[in-house]
């Protein structure tokens, strides 16, 4: 199992526990769930029962008082389930829709949303992207206007993971139109409120067992107390902070899924015979796998070192962006290499590597594209103004 100074014997025990869970309760069903285009809500509840959804959250709200390394170790190991759907959906719960609640929410909001999210009783979603607004969060058009002790929300949200099943959404809206990032605020929006509807479930290239939806909001009345931070206009900074968790979870997913694909492909190359010998005995094949393994270890080291820096109290935005981007790129190169080694069999949907190849592509888009990560890195390093 992977080792690094950030991991203690307790982390190693946790990794072994998560791996047993993945091997016995997730991997045997992944083909069925991918074919159905959905996995059961019971996966969230089971993760909650096992204490996996609150590893880095305070015990006061049902968490384990653990560290960031423990929670990202969990996401990495989920990546070994045979596909990207479950780690993506669960990471939304653990590292995308709840960090801002834990950091900026009132005790009432933590009781109503964070605690049941940690137990798996409530499923959450993060609602940033809109049909005409992707990476440019400051340009969102979903609006909220105050009316007494409620805010009336109107707009559309797009590409919402867990969107058809979530009980609440951590949502970015414009409370001061025309003010760009200074007008963004974050609300917790219950999905059973009148005016919240799923416009459609989206048909995706990969991660097909993870539901993704377009959400319509028509005159939705949200209680004023559901405003994170209690002050309008703080949402952009809150979301920028939360995105760091999302990007590290993306790096962890890429490492876990890449590792899973590499292990399967090495086993295949040892067993598959061509020209009278195993594929792995061909120097070209062996070197392709050696290159893939080397890049994966580099991505792992960068990610783990960045986690260590966060746990030392740093806010290493550059390194987080590098880890997210590089791990995703490595994963994509790795799965493409592995599919090539499988040959024609790799192009069949019945072969797991084809799913891993499709699923990997989202990692270079979600939570900030490669190009957005480069922009963050370039600006933070002073390369450009």
N, C-alpha and C positions, 0 to 999 in steps of 0.2 A: 504494500500500500504506500501511497505517496508520503514522504517525510519532509519536514521543514521545521525550523526553530519555532514557528508560531504554534505548532501542534504539540500538545501534551499527551500523556497516556490517556487522559480522559477524552481528548479529541479522537484518539485512535479507537477507543471503545465505541464512541459515537459513530465513527465511520463504519465500523464493522456492523453495528446495529442497523444503520440505514441501509447498508448493502444487503443484509439479510432480508429486510423489508422489501427492497426493490426486487430481489431475486425470487422471493416467494409470493409476493402479493401484487406486484405490478407487471414485471416482464411476462409472466404466463398469459396475461390478458391483453397485451398491447396490440397484437394483431386484430383481435376482435374489436377493440375500441377504435382503432384506426379505420377499420372497415365501416363501423357504425357512424363515424364522424363525431363521436362524443365519448367521454368517460364519465362514470357515475360520480355524483356529489359525495358519495361515501368515501372517496379517496381523500377529500379534504378532512372529513370527520375522523378518518383513521389516522391521518397525519397529526391531527390535533390530539387524539387520544394518546399517541406515542410521544407527545411533547415536542414534535418537530417544527411546529409553526411559530413558536415563540422562543426559539433558542437564544436570541440576542435581546429579548425584551424583559423588562422588570418582572420579578415575581409578583409584585403588587397587582399586576393585570393578567396574571396567569402564565407569564413567561418563565424562563429557566434561569434568568440572571446570568446568561452566558455571554460570549463575546461574538464579534462579527465573524471571526474565523469559523466558529461552530456553525453559524447559520449558512455561510457560504459553502462549507464542507457538505452540508445537507443538500444544497442545490446542485453541487457538483456530482454527488452520488446519485441523485435522481436522474442525471443525464445518462446513467448506465441502464435505464429501463428499456432501451430499444427504440426510443424516439424522442422528439423534442417537445411533444405536446404537453406532457405532464410537468416536466420541469419549468416550462414557460408559464403555465397556468398557476402553478403553486408559487413560483417566484413573484407573480403579480400579488399574491396574497401576503407574502413574507417581506418583500423588498421594494414594492412599488406603490401599493395603495395604503399601507399602514405606517411606514416610517414617519410621514408628516403628521399623522394623528398622534403617534407616540411623542413626537418632539414638540408640536405646536398646539395640540388639542387640549381642551379642558378635561378635568377629571370626569365630567359627565360624558363627554364624547368618547373618552377612553373606555368608560364602562359600557357604553352603548355599542361601540364598534370595535375597538381594539381587543377587548377581552373575548367576545364571541368569534372574532377572526382568528385569534390564537387557538381557541378550542376547536375551530373548524365548524362551529355552528352557523356562522355567517360567512358567506363568500363575498369577496370584494373585487372591485375593478378600478383601474386608473383611467380617467377620461380626460385626455389632453387633446389628441389629434381630432381634426375636423375634416369634412370632405374637401375643403379648399385650403386647409392649413395643416402642414406637417411639422417640419422642424422649426418653423417660425412661430413659436408659442405666443410671442407678444402680439401676433396678428389674429388671434382667435376672435371669432365673431359671436359666439354664444354669450348672451347678455343676461345680467341679473339686475333688476331694478327693485329698490327697497319700497315696501308698502307696509308701513307699521312694523310689526314684529316678524314679518316674513320678507323673503326676497322672491321675486317672480322671475323664473329662468326660462329663456327661450333660445333654441338653437339646435344644432346637430353635432353629434360626436361619432367619430369613425375609427375603425380598426380597434374596437374595444374587446380585449381578451377577457374571457369570463362574462361577456356582455349579456348572454341569454340566460345566465343563471345567477348572476350577482344579486345580493340583497342591498348593496350600497356601492356608490362610486365616489372616489376622491376626484373631484372635478374642478378644472380650471375654467373660469368664466371672466368676462369683462364687466367690471362694476363701474368703471369710468371710461366709457367709449371715447376713443381718440387719444387716450393717454398711453397707448402701447403697453410696454411692460409695467409701467407705473399704475396701470388700471387693472391688472390681473389679480384676482382673488381666488382662494380655494375654498370650496364648500364640500361638505359630505352630503350626498344626495341619495336618499332612499329610493330604490327602484320601484317600490309599490305606491309611490305618490301619484296622484292623478296627473296625467299629462306626460308621464314617462313611458315610452313604448319602444320596443325593439322593432326598428323599421325593417330590418332583414338580417338574417344570419349570412355571413360572407363565406363564399366558396374559395378556399385558398389552395395554393400550390402545395404547401406542406403543412406540418403540424395540424393535421386534419382532425385529430381527436380533441383538440383545444378549440372551444367555441369562440368565434370572433364576430362581433356584431356592429351594426350601425344603430345608434340610439337617437331617437327624436325626443325633444323636450319642448312641450307646448304649454305655456302658462303654468309651469310647475312652481308651486309655492313651497319654498324651503325655509324652515325656521331660521331666524337670525342667529340663534345659538350654534348653528352648524357651520358658521364661518370660522375657518381655522385661524388662530392667532387673535381673533376678536377685532381686527382692524382691516379695513379694505385696503387693497393695493399692495399687500405683502406677499401675494401669491407667487409672483415670479421668483422671488428669492427663495421662498419655501420650496417651490418645485425644482429650482436649480440645485438646492441642497439634496432633495430626495432623489434626484436623477443620479447622484453619485452611487447610491445604493443599487439602483436599477442597473447601472452600467457594470458594477462589480458582479452583480448576479448574472449578467449576461456573459461576462468572462468566465465565471464558474461553470455556467451551462456549457459553453463551448469546450472547455477542458474536459468535462465529464463525458459529453457526447463524442468528442474526438477520441478520447481514450477507449471508449466502448467500441467505436468503429475500428480502431487500430487493432485491438485485441482480437476482434472477430476476423479481421482480414489476415492477420498473421496466422491464426489457426487454419483458415481456409487455404492460404498459400502453402502451408505445410502438408495439408491433406490432398489437395488437388494435384493430380499428376498430368504432366504434358511432356511429350517427347521422352517418355520413359523415366521421368524423375519428378519429385515434388516441385511445384512452382517456386518455392522458397529457395531451392538449390540453384536457381538461375540468378546470376550476379545482378542483372538488371532489376529483377523483382526485389531481391534482398536490399539493394541500395535505395530503391524507391521507398521501401518501408523504413530503412534506417534514416533517410532524410525526413520523412514524416514524423518519426519518433523524436528526432532531434528538435524539430521546430515545436512540437507539442511540449517538450520539456522546457524550452525557452519561454513559451507562453505561460506555462505553469509557474515558472520561477518569477516572472514579471508580476503575475497576478498575486501570488503568495507574498512577495516582497511589498507590494502595494497595500495589501491587507494589513501587513505588519506595521506599515507606516501609519495607517489610519488608527490602528490600535495604540500607537504611541502618541496619539493626540494631534497628528498632522491632518491637513486638509489637502491632500496631493491631487488636485484636479487634473494636472497634466498627466501624471502616472496612471490615474484611473482611466482617463480617456485613451491612453496608449494601451493599457491592458485590455480594455473592452475591444478596441479596434483590432489589435494584433491577434488576440485569441480568436476572434471571429474570422479573421483572414486565414489564420492557421487551420482552423477547423474546416473552412471551405476548401483549402488546398488539400488537406488530408483526406476528406471524404471523396474528393474528385480522384485522387490517386488510388484510393481503395476501390472505387467503382471501376477504374481502369483495370486493376488487377483481377477483378471478378470477370472482366470481359463481357460477353453477351449476357451472361447470367445476371450481371450487375444492373442491366437495363430493365430487368423484369420487376414488376411491382411485388412479386412474391418473394423477392430476395431482400432481406432487411437493409442492405447497404443502399438500395434505391431510396428508401424512406429517409435514411440518415442524410443522404445527399440533398433531398428536397428540403428537409427540415433545416439544414444548416444555413440555407440562403437568407433566412430572416434575420440571422444574428448580425449581418452587416447592414441591416436597415433599422431594426427596432432599437429604441433608446438612444437614437442618434446614429445617423449613417456614418460610414467611413469618412466621408467628406466633412461632415459636421465635426467629427472627432479631430480631424486634421486642423480645422479652423480653430477649435478650442485650444489645441496644442500650440499652434502657431501664434495665436494672440497672447496666450499665457507666457510663452517663452520670449515674447517681444520680437518675434520674427517679422510681424506686421502689426500695424496699429489697429 
